[in-house]
Amino acid sequence: MTTRRCVLVGGGVAAASAAAHLRKRGFDGDVVLVGEEAAAPYERPPLSKEFLTGPPELVRPLEPDWYAANGVELRLGVRAVDLDVAGRSVGLSTGERLGYDDLVLATGARPRRLPGFDGEGIHYLRTAADAGRLRAELATARRIAVLGAGFIGCEVAASAIALGTRVTLFEPEPAPLARVLGPAIGAVLMDIHSERDVEIRAGEYVTAVERGRHGFVLTTSRGDRVESDLVVVGVGSVPNVELGQDAGLAVANGGIAVDEYGRTSAPHVYAAGDVAAQHHPRYGTRIRVEHHDTAVRQGANVAANLTGEVTPFEEAHWFWSDQYEHSLQSTGRMGDFGSVVLRGSMAERSFSAFSMVDGRIQGVISLNRPGDVLAVRRMLFTPHEVTAAQLADESLPLKRLMPRTKAAPRAGAR
Amino acid sequence: MSGAVTGQWQEAMQLDELWEGEMAGVEVGGEKVLLMNVDGDVRAYRNRCPHQAWALDEGDFDGETLTCARHLWVFDARSGTGVNPDNCRLTSFPCKVDEDGTIRVDVG
């Protein structure tokens, strides 16, 4: 009998999570993780936050010695260059071909690049190596320009301010993160950054970059010229679909299309993480989520399905962003920002904005109320009925709105 | 990882202030401590998530598991072991309840 081999393509947390759960579930075949980066899997969210402002330490989902101890072969610094789904093999940048019984595509995403914005002093942030270069240059930069006030842009701006650097933040939309958070919460975020002396240029973008004698001179869409020592570009990401797409796998929503079990259109090929556009049974549609937590959970789910379980992935997606002392979190889907129910106070920067349809919570965005997000995450896909007045009433704990479970309350519990 | 008993039992809280299924963040001998009443048994842990050191008392305790509010790491409240992810654990401190209901913790 030959040993079954599972190849994980990608060196991020989705692949690490798949490896961990394969072993946890007793998969005793070969597991090979092929990762393009030199580092063993690590968490990316700290790269725009603690990694820049504190010690440049990587937060790892698994200790580096876990892999050898658990018979998981790490092929780091190696790129998967082609995939043969009929012959069940993957070609590597080393020239080798690696046969597989099952393959997991967890190739992630890469930063979207702005044409003409490349080279020394112009930073994109995705990898530990990117963050290391940015961190080194931030140490001596007096002023920086951040292009794009998405999560990466806002977090880098906050980190740079914490390091005592002057920041100009450009955002073509009227407010930071307006598309994700809606205009009202976007405006709160804009105030938070303005108060920390970030120069926010909303509704404005950079049309050209020139290298001056000291750093850069940026020309803006309003015709202004802005100087900066370095430039950080955070204008979204592009999923790394090419390996799968070139092999003929179906694509959707810009990613590799997978069903609720993580299966692509080719037998024995799965996908997880940023690259996966997965059918979500609770929504009845394909969604592609570019957040850390979903990548970890999808990796675990694919491992379960690879080891004989038949478990659909139907978890709620959830994300956080830390900026200054503020914690922003969200779960579910927001829908129409015009009809959200507010709990708490935007002025005091402690609030949750709920989206509701027919007495059910669809999603929530919270600033500095992470407990609300935890509660909503538990309720989202459980039948419940709430009113706008209940959600807005801070004296009523959200937990109290949770439907009663069958389990009897423990004696002595309130 | 658990703290060893050093005999320095310091007063942390009164048991009647910590109901079953509740938790509280307290400071004992300069150490931030999380007290949890798990079905009548009191547990004491360092009040920092092993992930990124956020305070755990802002999280959610459902009587059995503790979920860190920051990044949703989940721990078994009785043992302190990680549930998700499962390759971590909370740092625990020796803890006892006197006959008069005083919760005492040994932070070393």
Boltz contact constraints between the chains, C-beta under 6 A:
constraints:
  - contact:
      token1: [A, 370]
      token2: [B, 69]
      max_distance: 6.0
  - contact:
      token1: [A, 371]
      token2: [B, 69]
      max_distance: 6.0
  - contact:
      token1: [A, 374]
      token2: [B, 60]
      max_distance: 6.0
  - contact:
      token1: [A, 374]
      token2: [B, 67]
      max_distance: 6.0
  - contact:
      token1: [A, 374]
      token2: [B, 69]
      max_distance: 6.0
  - contact:
      token1: [A, 410]
      token2: [B, 63]
      max_distance: 6.0
  - contact:
      token1: [A, 412]
      token2: [B, 20]
      max_distance: 6.0
  - contact:
      token1: [A, 413]
      token2: [B, 20]
      max_distance: 6.0
  - contact:
      token1: [A, 413]
      token2: [B, 21]
      max_distance: 6.0
  - contact:
      token1: [A, 414]
      token2: [B, 19]
      max_distance: 6.0
